Amino acid sequence: MDYSQIITIIGSVFALTFTYFLTRNILKKKEGTPEMIEVAEAIRIGAKAYLKRQYKGVGIFFGIVFLILLTLSKFKYLPIFVPFAFLTGGFFSALSGYIGMTVATKSSARTTFAARDSLNAALRIAFSAGLVMGLVVVGLALLDISIWYNLLTFYYKAKGIGIEERLRYITSTMICFGMGASAQALFARVGGGIYTKGADVGADLVGKVEAGIPEDDPRNPAVIADNVGDNVGDIAGMGADLYESYTDSIIATMALAYAAGLGLKGVSLPMVIATLGVISSIIGSFFVRVREEATQGNLLKALRRGVYSASILILIFSYFAIIKILGKEYVGLYGSVLSGIVAGVIIGFFTEYFTSDNYTPTRNVAKASLTGHATVIIEGIATGMLSTIAPVLTVVVATICAFVLPGGLHNPAIGLYGIGLAGVGLLSTLGITLATDSYGPVADNAGGNAEMTHQPPYVRQRTDALDALGNTTAATGKGFAIGSAALTALALIAAYKDHVHILGGKIDFSVMNVRVLVGVFIGAMYPFFFSSMALRAVGRAAQQIIEEVRKQFREIKGLIEGKAKPDYAKAVDICTKAAQKEMVLPSVLTILLPVIIGVLLGTEGVLGLLVGALTSGFAVAIMMANAGASWDNAKKFIEKGNFGGKGTDAHKAAVTGDTVGDPFKDTAGPSLNILIKLMSIVSIVFAGFIIKVSLFK
């Protein structure tokens, strides 16, 4: 075992150990009054019941795919380890989401109760819960990568295979376990997104618009389902999503190291940088704290301080890692890492600019509500479309820099390795970046708990401040996830090209190759088709919730007056069944499409498909995520008292915008960043099969 592997294992153990102490510290805090505990327990039971049902369904899918992969390996299309790597990728992805969600559901009531004492105490609990999610993801990912790397090294070394050929076998096998993580992530994102937004849209349209009751009002039968959805979608779903991005970026870069001729040292470097990122994230987390009764700006600065501190540390650490591992002649690769880290910061800034009500774009969306529902929809979509410019240009510049700085113009292979390393750099501080995102649902649930248990106004005021901050950080987190997906997918496409060459296949890159062109058109279309399926699924789930809430308001005597309790379990059950049913078709089609195109159009058709899906999916994902977040924060800007405040026609128009934006930002948009990576990995896994059976040779 080389020293880099020892460092990686130590980093994994360090992250998971720190997570244990964080969790223990959270659970030492008092959960609150009996009423707070009751609400939190209902959410916890609903979330666990949903995940249990989801994992059963996904388990059947994984069993079927495992048998298919096992059959392909028997006929020598795949190494024998691939089916088992597929299972572990899915297992660890699911495990990271489950652990993060469990801790989050145990933290929301504690955050509410801590808000009775101070804002900073509440912030520390909510942020610590988010940090658990971030560190579990990176800890388990590094553990999974280390296990497979060392297992495969031992196996191929025992067979007497030389180091160059051994690295080729190891990296081509390891990149396949990313398919398991990606498949699980897509199921988690799509299913969780349908659940949370079906509940949210239904609760808002009947509760706020028709009944005129506040958000999170305990009289609303869908309010528990809405809070459950925050956890299964924005925590379990986001955790599985970024686990997949994190592992894919590291493994794709390891595969590109072999093609670049960097040998064992090049394979080790991304793992070492990722490990140093874990240490940087933990150190950065200690900078997240505020003074009492801090403003929204100060709360945001506190979280930024943690993220920026971690980013500066990884910039310093990665320089010395590159010099130590590869030597000074490869210092240009530091420019690649720097490109990725800076790109992440810039994408986060512009995401915040277009989604926060502190800035002009979202305030313009709020202002548009003065003239009705249609104008607020138009302004929100226009804002989302405009917001694509900066992230796309940022990724373009980062890609060029990551390719050119290490010498890609003279040696394209080292340039492609630089692009992979840029993705690793961007995701290196995932531990703390994901914490700022996962913190949001905890704060949101805390606010709901305060409303449902009738806490004093100052408690709700503090939880609202944390919730408003969570909306901004959640939008920034989604922008970060989408940006990282673009760089990771670029590295995976490069790895696909190399993998086809290793297997003896050929790819004609000519733009005039009709198979490439056809693949590009289909790839550019598919994100729209996928988004249509996801949005319509949310619409159908919301319709069922709306009918159920109306029915309970109509049939349960005294409910609207607050003299009777609603049937929360019924709404939870409706959302669970709808999510389980609706998530299957989009997920399975995404996995099958690269194989179908490969059989019909060959490896060039698949390459075109991946390029089309990446370019189209990246832009559509940004547009949807930012438009949805802008609508959401425009509504909250009005609820603060601007443009007439709650209950006005402007507020009703803004609520409509928010309900349209909900499935944009929490279902379709975030799922697209998984889609573009999953299609790339499926293409790599089935490349050998496609080369043999394709209609085009």
N, C-alpha and C positions, 0 to 999 in steps of 0.2 A: 504494500500500500504506500503510494507516494505521499509527500507532505501536504500537497494540495487537498487530497482526500481526507487527511486527518483534520485539516482546517475546516473543510465542509461539514464533516460530522460534528465537530465541536460547535460550529455555528448553528447547526440544526438542534443539537441538545441545549445550547444556550437559549435559543428562541423558545423552545418548548418549556424549558425550566422557568424562564422569566414569565411565560404565560401562566404557568401553574401558580406562581406567587401572586401575579396580578389577580387571578381568579379568586384565590384564597382571600386576598385583601378586600375584594368587592363583596364577597359573601359574608365577611365579618361585619359589614355595615348593616344597620337595622333596615328591614324591608319596608316597614311603615305600619300604618294602622291596619286593623282587620279588613277594612273596606279596600284599602290599597292592595293588600295581599290577595284578596278575593278577585279583584280585577286582573291582577298580574297572573294569577293562577289560571284564569279562564283563557287568557291569551296564550300562556305556555302550553296548556293542554291542546288548544286548537292548532298551534304551530307544530307540535310533536305529532299529532294525529295526521296532519297533512303530509309531513315528511315521511312518516311511516308508510302511508299509502303510496306516496310517490316512489319511494325506494323499492317497494314491492313490484310496481309496474316497470320501473327502470331495470330492476334485477332480471326480469324475464327477457327484456331486450338484450341486456348484456350477456345472458346465457346463450341466446340465439347467435349473436355476433361471435361469441367465443367459439362456438361449434364451427361456424363458417371459417374463422381464422385458423382453427385447428386443422380443418380439412385442407385449406390452402397450404398450410405448413407441411402437411403430410405429402402433398404433391410437389413440394420443393419450391412453391411460389414465395414462401416466407420462411424466415428462421423459426425454429421450434419455440423460441422464447416469446415471440410476438403475442400470441393469444394470452399468455399469462401477464405480460407487461400491460396489455390492454385492460385486464381486470384490475391490476393494482392502481393504474392511473385513475380509473373511475372510482375505485374505493377510497383513495386518499382525497380525491376532490370532494366526494360526498361527505367524508369524515370531517374535513375542514369546515364545510358549510354547517354541518350539524353541531359541531362544538361551538362555533362562533354564535350560532343562533341560540343555543341553549344558554350560554353566558349572557347574551343580550336580553333574553326574556327574564332572566333572574336579576337584571340590573335596572330595568325601567322603573319599578316601584321604589327601588332604593334611590334612584335619581330624584324622583318626586319628593321623597321624604327628606333627602339631603337639601333640596331647594328650600325647605322650611328654615334651614339654618343659614345657608349662604349660596350664592351663585357659583362661587369657585368650587365648593364641595360637590355640587351637582355636576359641574363640568368635569371634574376629575373622575367621577364614577362613570359617566357616560363615555368619556374619552377612553378610560381604561377598558371598558367593555369593547369598544371599537378596536383598541390596540390588541386585545386578545384575538380578535378575528384576523387582524393583519399578521400577527406573529405566528398564529397557528398555520396560516396558509404558507408562509415562507419556511417555517420549521418543518412541516410535513413534506413540502415539495423538495427541500434539500435532502431530507431523509430518504425519500423515495428514489431520487436521482443517485444518491450515494450507494444505496443498496444495490440497484441495478448495475451501476458502473463497476462496482467491486465484484459482484457475482459474475458478470460477463467477462471481466478481466481474468478472474481466476479460471473460468471454464476454458476460454480460448488459449490462455497461457499454458494450461495443463495439456492441451492438445498439440502444443508445440508450434503454434501459429506465430509468425513474426509480428513485430509491433505495428508496422504499417497496415498490414492486412487485418490484424486484430482490431485496430482502431476503426477501420471501415465497417467491420461486422458489429462492433459495439455501438457506434453512433447510429448506424442504420436501424439497429434493433431498438435502441432507446427512443428514437424519434417516434416510434410507433406507439409507445405507451402514452404519448400525448393524445392519441385518438381516444383513449378511454377517458382522460380528463376532459377533453373537448366535448365528447358526447354527453357526459354527465352534466357539464356546465350548461349545454344548450337545453337539456331537459329542465334543469333547475331554473334557468333564466326565463324560458318560455312559460313553464308551468307556474312558477312563482309570480311572474309578471301578470299572467291571466288572472290568477287568484287575487292578487293585491289590487289590481286596477278594476276588476269586475266589482269587488266590494267597495272600493273607493268611489267610483263613478256612481254606483247605485245609491250609496249612502249620501253622497252630496246632492244628487238631483232630487231625491225625495225629501231628505232632511232639511237641507239649506233652502232650496228653491221652492219646494211645494209646502213643506210644513213650517218653514221659517224658524227652525231651531238651530242652535249653534253647532259647530263642528265638534265631534266627540261627545255629543249629548247622550247620556245614558238611555234616553227614551228611544233612540234610534236602534232598531234591531240589527243593523249591519255594522254597528260601531266596533264590536269585538272582532268581526271578520276583517274589517279594515285594518285594525291594529295587528292582527295575526299576519295579514298580508305584508305589512311592512317588514316583518321578520323573515318570512319565507322567500320574499322577492328580493328585498334590498340587502339582506344579510346573508342568508344561505345561498341565494342566487348569485349575488355579487362575489361572495367568497369563492364559490366554485368557478365562476368566470375568471377571476384574476389568478386563482391557482393554476388554471389552464394557461393563461398568458405567460405567467412566470416560468412554468416548466417548459413551455414551448420555446420561449425565447432562449433559454439556457441550452436546451438540447439542440435546437436548430443551429446555434452558434458552434456548439461542439462538433456537429456534423460538417459545418463549413470549415472548421479548423483542419480537418483531414484533407479536404479539397485544396486548401491553401498551403498545404505542406508544412504546417506548423507542428505537427506531431503531438506527442503527449502533453507538451507544455501549452500548446494552443487549445487543446481540449480542456485542460485544467483551469485556464484563465477565467472563463465565464463563471465557473463554480466558485472560484475564490472571490471574484468581485461581488457575486450575489451574497456570499457569506459576510464580507465586509459591510455590505449594505444592511444586513441584519443588525450588526453592532452599531452602525450609524443611526438606524431607526430607533433603537432602544435608548441611545444617548439623547437623541432629539426629543424623545417623548417627555423627558424631564423638564423641557423648556415650556411645556404647555400648561400654563396657569395664569389666572387673571386676578385682579383686585376685585373687591366686592362692588356690586352694582355697576359692573363694567358696561360700556356701550357696545352696540353691535359691532362697531369697528374694532374695539379692543378685543372682543371675543375672537373675531376673525384674525387679528394680528397674533393672538396667542397660538392658534393652530398653525398659522403660517410660520411662526417662529420655530415651531417644532419641525415642520417639513423642510424649511430652508436650512436649518442647522444640520439636519441629516444629509441634505444634498451637498452642503459644503464639505462635510466630513468624508463622504464617499468620493468626492472629487479629489481630495487629498490622498485618501487610501488607495484609490485605483491607480494613481500615477506610480506610486511606489510598487504596487503589485505588478504592473506591466513591466517596469524596469527590472524588477527582481526575477520574474518568471521568464520573460522573453528576451530581455536585454535592451540596451539603449537604442539599438538600431530599429526597434519596433515602437519607438515613442509616438509615432504617428497614430497608433491605435488609441492613444490617450485622447486624441482629438475626436475619435469616433465615440468613445464613452462620454466625453464632454458634450458632443452634439446631442446624444440621447437625453442626458440629464437636463440640459438647457431647453430642449424641445418640450420635455414634460412640464417644466416651469412655465414656459410661454403658453402652451396649450391650456394649462390651468388658469393662467391670468385672463386669457381671452374668453374662456368659458365663463369665468366669474363676471367679466365685463358685460357679456350678452345676457346673463341670467339673473344677476343681482339687482334688487331695486335701488341700490345706491347709484346706479348708472343710468344714462339716458335711454338705451334700447328698451329695457323693461318698463321704465316710466312711460315711454311712448305707448307701449302695449296697454298699460293701465289707462292712459289718457284716451285711447281709442274706444274704451268701454263706454265713454260718455255718449257716443253716438250709436251704440247698439251692439248686438251680439255678432253681426256679420263683420263689422269693422275690427272688432277685437280679434276675431279669427284671422282676418286678412293680415293684420299687423303682426300677429304672433308667427304666422307662417313665413312672412317676409323677413322677420328678425332671425328666425331659424336658418333660412336660406343664406342670408347675409353672413351669419356667423360661421359658415363653412370656409370662408376665404382664408382667415388667419391660420386655423389649424392645418389646412391642406398645404398652404405655402410653408408653414413651419416644418411639416414632415418632409416636404420636397427639399428644402434647404438642408435639413438635418441629414437626409439620405445622401445628398450630394457631398456634404462635408464628410460624413462617415465613410463614404466610398473613396473620395479623393485624398484625404489627409494621410491615410496609411500607405498610399502609393497605388491606389486602384487603377489609375490611368495606365500604368505600366504593367501591373499585375492584377487583373480583374478578380482573381480568386481572393487575394488579400483584401481587396475593396469590399467584396461581398461579406467576408468575415467581419470587416469593420461595421457594415450595416447591422449584422447580427449583434455585435457588441454594443451598438448604439441602443438596440432594444433592451439588452441586459442592463445597460446603464440607466435607461429610463425607468425600468422596473426594480432597480436595485434597492430603492428606499420604499418598496411596496409595504413593508411592515407598518410604517407610520402613515403612508399615503392612504392605504386602505382603512386605517384607523379613523381618519378624518371623514371618510365616507360612511363606514359602518356606525360611527357615532350618531349619525342623523336619525335613523330609525329608533334608537334607544331614547333620544331626546323627544322624538315625536310621540312615542308610547308613553313617556313620562308626562307630557302635556295632556294626553288623553286620559291618563290616570288621574291627574289633578282635576280635570273637568268632571269626570265620572264620579269622583269621590267628594266633590264640592269643597275643594281646598280654598283657603283664603285667597283673595285677589293677588297678593304679592307673590304667592307660590306659583300661580298660573302665569304671572308676569315673567317670573324667572324662567319657567319651563318654556314659555313662548319665545323668549330671547334665545334659548338654546335650540329650539325647534327651527326658528328662522335662520339661525346660523347653519343648522343641519341641511336646510334646503339648498343653501349656497354651496356647502362642501359636498353634498351629494351630486349636484350638477358638475362641480369641478372633478369629482371622482369619476363620473361617467365620461367626461371629456378625456381624462387621463387614461381610462381603460380603452377608449376608442383609439386614441393616439398610439398607445402601446400596441394595440392590435394591428395597426397599419405597419409599424416597423417589424413586428414579429411575423406578420404574413409575408412581407417582403423577403425576410430571411428564409421562411419556409418555402416560398416559391423558388428561391435560389437553391435550397436544399433538394427540392423536387427535381430540378434540372440536373443537378449533380448525381442524384440517385438513379435517374433514368440512364445516364451515361455509364454509371458503374454496372448497371444490369445489362449493358450492351445495347440499349435502345438509342435512337437518334431523335433529335428535335430540331426542326427547321424554324428558326426564329423570324423568318421573313414576314413582314406585315402583309405581303401579298399572298401568303399561304392561306388558302380559302378555309382550311380547317381551323387555323388560329383565329381568323376573322369571325367565323361562325361561333366559335367558343367564346370570344369576347362579347358578342351580342347576347348570347344566352346568359353569360355571367353577369352582364350589366343589368339584364332584366330580372334575374332571380331575386335580388334583395327587395325589389318592389313587390313581387309575387309573395315572397315570404312575409313581408310586412303586412300585406293585405290579409293573409291568413291570421296573423297574430292580432291585428286590430279588430277584425271581425269576430274573433274568438272572445276578445274582451267585451265587445258589444253584446254578444249573445249572453255572456255571463252576467253583465250589468242588467240586461233586460229581466233576467230571472230574479236578480236581487231587488230590482225596483218593484216588480210585482209582489214579491214576498213582503217587503217593507210596507207597501200600500195596504196589503191584506192585513198585516198585524195592526197597523194604525186604525184600520176600519173595524176589525173584529175583536181586538182585545180592549175591553171597556176600561177607561181610565188611563190608558197608556199615554196618550198625548198630554194629559193633564199631570202626568208624573205620579199617578196613584197605583200604577201596576207596572210589572217588569215585562220587557219583551222576551221573545224566544231567540236568544242569541245563537244557540246551537244550530237552529234551522238555517240561518244565513251562512254559518261556517260550513255546514254540510253541502249547501248549494255551491259555494265557491270551490270547495275541495273536489266535488264530482266534476264540475265544469272544467277545472284546470287539468285534471287527470285525463279527461276525454280529449280536450282540445290541443294538448301539447304534443300528441303522438305524431300526427300527420306532418306538421312543419319540420319536426326534428328528424324523422325517418327520411323524408324527401331530401333534406340537406345532405345526409350521409350517402344516399343512393345516387344523387345527381352526378358527382365526379366519376363514378364507376360506369354509369350509363353513357355519359359523354365519351369516356375513354374507350368503351367497347365500340361505339358508333364512329368516333372521329379520331381515335388514337391519342398518343401522348401530346401532339400539338394542339388538339382540340381541348384537352384538359388544361394545358398551359394558358390558352386563350380564356377558358372559363375562369381560371383563378385570377388572371389579370383583370378581367371585366368585373368579377365579383368584388375584388379588392377596391378598385377605383370607385365603382358605383356605391358599394356598401359603406365605404368609409364616409363619403359625403352625405349619404342619406342618414346614416347613424348620427352624425353630428347635427344635421338639420333637425331631426326628430327630438334628440335629447335636449338641445338648447331651446327649441321652440316650446317644448313641454315645460321646461323649467322656467322660462320667461313668463308663460301664462300663469303658472303656479305663483310665482313671486309678485306678479302684477296684481293678482287677486289679494294676496296678503298685504300689498302696499295700500290697496283701497281699504282693507279691513283695519288698517292702522288709523283711519280717519281721513284719508286723502280722497278727493273727488266725491265727497259726500258720505263715505264710510259704509258700514254694513246696512243692508236692507234697502239700499237705493237701487234704481234701475242699472246704474253703472256696476254695482256689485253683482247683480244677477247676471249681467253680461260677462263679467270677469269670471264668475263661477262656471259659466258655459265654456269659456276658453280653457279654464283649468281642467274641466272634465274631458275636453277633447285632447288636451295635452298629456293627461295622465298615461294613457296607453302609448303615446308617442315616446315619452321619456323613461317609462319604467317597464315596457314590454317589448315593443318592436325595436326601438333604437338600440338599447343595450344588447339585445340578442344578435344584432347584425355583426358586432365585433367578434362574437364567438363563431358565427357562421363563416366568416372569411378565413378564419384559422382552421376550423374543423374541415372545411373543404380541401384546404391545402394538405392537411395531415392524412386525410382519407386517400388523397391522390398519391401520396408517398407510400402508404401502406399497400395499396393495390397496384402500384406501378408495375411490378413483375407480372401480375395477372393480366393487366391491360396490354402489356407488350406482347404476351403470348396469344391472347384471344381477340385482339382488336380486329375489326374489319379492314382497317388500314395498316399495312405493314411498312 
